[in-house]
């Protein structure tokens, strides 16, 4: 690809880890002798990402998404293979490169815990040697976009998770990164906070043309944000292409979970759609996206002793498993 | 340099947050001194000397030792650094354009500056009440040498425990190692009893170690029991340089291992 910002060729990463079987006796044995084992976290992956693209990395836990992001941000050195981001080898950790990208991890806190976020922002300005005028302009814009005017002067430890995540994002974006890596930025957030962050990211990507790679467990994040997805499973890329093609094939179905007050028979439920799980008191039904509303209404207006109903997306894990099963 | 000053500023501010904790930290040091004062006054009940120490010498020794303890040792460097490595917070530092060693150095330095203020207040108060009673002689050379040596003692202590902290790269978890080094170091530094009361073979051994420059040497300058010579400055300075280079090297090698295990 011409003008590619990120180019990855035959990238591999193997880890050593020391394994231990379960149990007290095994733990005692482990004190004296540990078996080093090797795990192949990332295997021969290849991709190119162009300027301004918003790419989603999806795959089950342990698939190699985070490892890939860690190599691209220079935390880890690959075992073999090549990667260039903005023309730099990330793991050389050159300051010029570090000043041009940012990594935000939903589960890690980079702000100074005891101080208000504004103090961390000022520190960030010094560390990244940002000019005062552009720092102030960026800060004002970001604070307004994320609506955290009243938050930045409260100590981080007193912020809600959503507020903290927004401040993490601001902190990461103060130096106008050309490339942004987001590792599960919405994890653990409530639905409203998730939506706020998504809306912000859409706007930010459109305005600044920042190249963004996102990993998420929430299908909704991927659906709304990314036009292109890379599916990783067991360290390998199993799909790389337009999201539409992927979702049309696999994620068109919605999941309806219904709980009953008393036991019902399977036969009563088969009319509504494909039954995925059933145990008498709870049923999981898959329905095509366009029939969701109709089916839900039908279930609720039927004579069934419905106690509760829950509508959700197909889990990413399942979609990936489908893709994987189909490929083999 | 400006970025490190910003780290210093933030860490100084963060130290101001937990005033309650801080108050109790100082109270604990005050209590320690009170207990030592009481114990040694009882031991010297009939006057006399232990080694070459009279009661006054002993009390002054501990006043100096506690001052250094607060300024140079009132923090747990190895625990904090070890935890950052063990829990993977180190990652965040690896991708920022700042040097990990210096960032940590200045982030602890803020706390030291803060502790020095309060420690000095206590120290001067103690000196005020006790100096006359125990016939303490002031001299500018003595005080300035003492303060410079306290600064070196801060550096030595910091570097030793920075190294203990980054040994997490190899050992995974260093709580017990940290504790062992703390206990051993405190003894070899002269934090328990003045080193010239220990058997000579132990002092011989100690000559090859940096520990005595952390408490015993600075305090003995302060009490006037040691002459001010060039060597008392040069030897700890050489140790600082050596430990600095060792720390840099170990971090580099350790980081390779850290990457291998995924972090």
HADDOCK unambig.tbl for C-alpha pairs under 7 A between the chains (distance, minus, plus):
assign (segid A and resid 15 and name CA) (segid B and resid 260 and name CA) 5.47 0.50 0.50
assign (segid A and resid 15 and name CA) (segid B and resid 261 and name CA) 5.32 0.50 0.50
assign (segid A and resid 15 and name CA) (segid B and resid 262 and name CA) 6.07 0.50 0.50
assign (segid A and resid 16 and name CA) (segid B and resid 260 and name CA) 6.18 0.50 0.50
assign (segid A and resid 16 and name CA) (segid B and resid 261 and name CA) 5.35 0.50 0.50
assign (segid A and resid 17 and name CA) (segid B and resid 261 and name CA) 6.10 0.50 0.50
assign (segid A and resid 73 and name CA) (segid B and resid 95 and name CA) 6.50 0.50 0.50
assign (segid A and resid 74 and name CA) (segid B and resid 95 and name CA) 6.39 0.50 0.50
assign (segid A and resid 75 and name CA) (segid B and resid 91 and name CA) 6.04 0.50 0.50
assign (segid A and resid 75 and name CA) (segid B and resid 94 and name CA) 5.96 0.50 0.50
assign (segid A and resid 75 and name CA) (segid B and resid 95 and name CA) 6.41 0.50 0.50
assign (segid A and resid 76 and name CA) (segid B and resid 259 and name CA) 5.34 0.50 0.50
assign (segid A and resid 77 and name CA) (segid B and resid 259 and name CA) 6.64 0.50 0.50
assign (segid A and resid 93 and name CA) (segid B and resid 95 and name CA) 6.96 0.50 0.50
assign (segid A and resid 95 and name CA) (segid B and resid 97 and name CA) 4.93 0.50 0.50
assign (segid A and resid 98 and name CA) (segid B and resid 95 and name CA) 6.19 0.50 0.50
assign (segid A and resid 98 and name CA) (segid B and resid 96 and name CA) 5.94 0.50 0.50
assign (segid A and resid 98 and name CA) (segid B and resid 97 and name CA) 5.84 0.50 0.50
assign (segid A and resid 99 and name CA) (segid B and resid 97 and name CA) 6.86 0.50 0.50
assign (segid A and resid 110 and name CA) (segid B and resid 92 and name CA) 6.74 0.50 0.50
assign (segid A and resid 114 and name CA) (segid B and resid 14 and name CA) 5.83 0.50 0.50
assign (segid A and resid 115 and name CA) (segid B and resid 14 and name CA) 6.21 0.50 0.50
assign (segid A and resid 119 and name CA) (segid B and resid 10 and name CA) 6.97 0.50 0.50
assign (segid A and resid 123 and name CA) (segid B and resid 3 and name CA) 6.96 0.50 0.50
assign (segid A and resid 123 and name CA) (segid B and resid 6 and name CA) 5.64 0.50 0.50
assign (segid A and resid 123 and name CA) (segid B and resid 7 and name CA) 6.66 0.50 0.50
assign (segid A and resid 126 and name CA) (segid B and resid 2 and name CA) 6.57 0.50 0.50
assign (segid A and resid 126 and name CA) (segid B and resid 3 and name CA) 4.70 0.50 0.50
assign (segid A and resid 126 and name CA) (segid B and resid 6 and name CA) 6.85 0.50 0.50
assign (segid A and resid 127 and name CA) (segid B and resid 3 and name CA) 5.00 0.50 0.50
assign (segid A and resid 127 and name CA) (segid B and resid 97 and name CA) 6.52 0.50 0.50
assign (segid A and resid 127 and name CA) (segid B and resid 98 and name CA) 6.43 0.50 0.50
assign (segid A and resid 128 and name CA) (segid B and resid 97 and name CA) 6.63 0.50 0.50
